Structure formats: structure tokens, C-alpha cells
């Protein structure tokens, strides 16, 4: 209980800090420079991420009813809008967010819901006697989709994107191994109306034709 109270106190201080940032913005919004606004937004975002992690830990410590905690996890998946589909031996995963930058300190905000989403999906498939794919050799395609209405400089180099934690979660459920001997990784970037990340898992033999057909479909739509 002491630990829970300590966490609650920390959460309260983070909320106060976030309120101070909003008040500072309100005072300066008339003649503010973009750089100052950007700095405040970044600080508020960092505080929000830390607060999210602390709140999740507080829920874990305070929720003794297992059913309520399981419902909370299910709600978390819905809140993040994670969708999983399996068709023609291709597993597709839709994340309503971009994968974090490699140097980002806090990354659990997407990985924990992703783990829960995979867990629930696999349980549901097992209960329905449906196939749960497991790839011995696999190509994992990351499709980073940016909002076309926002500045182009937001598009990041692929080697600056934190993929390892995502691959670790995927490997726990769907890969025999995420070793380079068995798993290839492919990245692509697209500009569309809605920002998100799509991840596809398929066999290496199937990948070239699948990619060609996918690109042809995009060309025909444009």
C-alpha cells in the first residue's frame, strides 16, 4: 500500500507539472515563437508518457480483482486501436501510431498494449480452433505511414526507428526465432491521410510477389 501511495503522489506531481506547462502556454500563446512552443509540447509529451507508465503500475498494484485487471487490459487494446488479421498465410498488424524513435527513453506505451493484443488474439483463435501462425523463416515488413498534410521533415531514416522491441514481442508469439538466420526485415515509407504503422509477416518465398502486387495496387489507386 505504501508503494501505491508513493506512486499516487508521483502521479499527482506529474499532473501538476503538466498543468504548469499548459498555463505557461496560455500566457505566451499570443506572441510565442514556434521553437518555444515546440519545446513545451515536447516536455508535456514526455511528462504524459511517464505519467502513463506510472498509472499502469498503479493499476497493477491496486487492482486485486483479476477479472477487472483483465478487462482493463482488453480496454487498453481497444483504446490503442490495435488490429490483427490473418489471411492467406499473411499476418497483418495495424498500429494507430508511428513506432518510436530509437533514442526515445519511454517506449512501453505501445509495446505493452501490443503484447496484450497478441495474447488475446491467440487465446481467441485457440478457443475457436483456428490456426495461430508460427513462422520458422519469415520476412517482417514495416510500413511507416505518415500524414501527408504534415511537414515532410518528420519522415525518419529507417535505422532511427526502434524496431527491436516490436520484433521481440512479435517473436514471442509468431516466430521460431528473430535471429538474422531466420528473419528478414524490410522497411517502407508512405504518405497517406492517416498516420499509422502496418506490420506484415509472411514467408520469404512469398514476399517478392506480395510486395510487387502491393506496390502495383498503390500505383493504381493514385
C-alpha positions, 0 to 999 in steps of 0.5 A, a space after each residue: 500500500 505504501 508503494 501505491 501511495 508513493 506512486 499516487 503522489 508521483 502521479 499527482 506531481 506529474 499532473 501538476 507539472 503538466 498543468 504548469 506547462 499548459 498555463 505557461 502556454 496560455 500566457 505566451 500563446 499570443 506572441 510565442 515563437 514556434 521553437 518555444 512552443 515546440 519545446 513545451 509540447 515536447 516536455 508535456 509529451 514526455 511528462 504524459 508518457 511517464 505519467 502513463 507508465 506510472 498509472 499502469 503500475 498503479 493499476 497493477 498494484 491496486 487492482 486485486 480483482 483479476 477479472 477487472 485487471 483483465 478487462 482493463 487490459 482488453 480496454 487498453 487494446 481497444 483504446 490503442 486501436 490495435 488490429 490483427 488479421 490473418 489471411 492467406 498465410 499473411 499476418 497483418 498488424 495495424 498500429 494507430 501510431 508511428 513506432 518510436 524513435 530509437 533514442 526515445 527513453 519511454 517506449 512501453 506505451 505501445 509495446 505493452 498494449 501490443 503484447 496484450 493484443 497478441 495474447 488475446 488474439 491467440 487465446 481467441 483463435 485457440 478457443 475457436 480452433 483456428 490456426 495461430 501462425 508460427 513462422 520458422 523463416 519469415 520476412 517482417 515488413 514495416 510500413 511507416 505511414 505518415 500524414 501527408 498534410 504534415 511537414 515532410 521533415 518528420 519522415 525518419 531514416 529507417 535505422 532511427 526507428 526502434 524496431 527491436 522491441 516490436 520484433 521481440 514481442 512479435 517473436 514471442 508469439 509468431 516466430 521460431 526465432 528473430 535471429 538474422 538466420 531466420 528473419 528478414 526485415 524490410 522497411 517502407 515509407 508512405 504518405 497517406 491521410 492517416 498516420 499509422 504503422 502496418 506490420 506484415 509477416 509472411 514467408 520469404 518465398 512469398 514476399 517478392 510477389 506480395 510486395 510487387 502486387 502491393 506496390 502495383 495496387 498503390 500505383 493504381 489507386 493514385 
